[in-house]
Amino acid sequence: MIKIGKVRKKIHDNWKTPIDFYNKLNDEFKFDFDPCPLNSDFDGLNIEWGKSNFINPPYSRKLKEAFIRKAYQESFV
């Protein structure tokens, strides 16, 4: 949490993709899985992914890099 003036702002690394943007991408790529959905109850780094994945990874450097590595590994499955 950071303090800006008298306002405290919680910093997090999960941001939702605007639905209109997602729909345009999905129309083209026909996603069958999202390994890192907002507020997920599973760990997308420890499961097998689909064939056409929508990935909006967490923004923290450590998690972002882990999802990039996982996406690379999944591309060979």
KALIN-V863064 format. One record per run of one state. SS is the DSSP state (H for helix, E for strand, - for the rest). FROM is the first residue (numbers start at 1). TO is the last residue. If there is no record, write none. Layout:
ss=SS from=FROM to=TO
ss=SS from=FROM to=TO
This chain:
ss=- from=1 to=1
ss=E from=2 to=4
ss=- from=5 to=6
ss=E from=7 to=9
ss=- from=10 to=18
ss=H from=19 to=29
ss=- from=30 to=32
ss=E from=33 to=33
ss=- from=34 to=43
ss=H from=44 to=46
ss=- from=47 to=52
ss=E from=53 to=53
ss=- from=54 to=60
ss=H from=61 to=74
ss=- from=75 to=77
